[in-house]
Amino acid sequence: AEVRKEKAKREKQTKRRRPLPPGLSEACRRLSDEKDVGTVERAFQRDAEVQLLADTLCGSGRGSVLLVGPQLVGKTTLVHELVHRVADAPKGSVLSGVEVYSTSGARIVAGMRYLGEWQDRVRRMVGSLRSEPSVLHVDSLSELLNAGTGRGDSGLDIAQQLLPSIEAGELRVVIEATAEDVARAERTHGAFVRAFRSLAVRPLGALEGKQALAASAK
C-alpha cells in the first residue's frame, strides 16, 4: 500500500511539472523537478562547501564556480544539496526563487548537424537563463570545452560564447572538474577558467564518511 501511495504521489508531481522556459527545454533539466520526485540526493558533512557555493552563486557578487575535486568525490551532490536548500529558503532570502538547471557539453550539441545550430542553441539558453534568477550546472568542464569541436565551425566554442555573460555577472554557472581538467583548460581557455572561483571538494575523512552514511540512512 505504501509503495502504491508513493508511486501515485510521484505521478501526480510529474503531471504538475511546469514546462521548461524556451531555450532550456532543448538541452537542460530543471533540478527542482527531479527533487520533487525524489531523485536529487542530499549532501551530509558538507555544510561549509554548500554554504560557500550558495554564497558565491547567489550572493551580491553573483560569481560562477568551478567545483574541483577527484571523480566521485561528491561534486554533483553539492549541487543537489543546493537545490534542496533553495526549496527550503525563506521568501526574500538570496536563494529564494532560484532555479537550478543542469546540462552537459554533449546535450548542448546533441542533434546539431549544421553550421551555427549549436551556437543558436547556446544563445537561446543564455537568453532564458538571464531572464530569471537561475544557475546553470554543467557536469564536466573537459566535455564542455571539447563539445562542438571538429564539426567545421570556425567561430566561437561553447565556453567563449558563455564567457561574456559570465564575466558580466549576468549568467551564474557551476561546473564540475578535476584538477587535471583545470590544468588543461588553463592552457587552452585561460580567460574562461579565470572567470570562475575555484571551490576545492576534498574526500570526506573516515569519521565524516561514517557520519554521512548514518545520516543518509535515516
Disulfide bonds with the S-S distance in Angstrom:
none
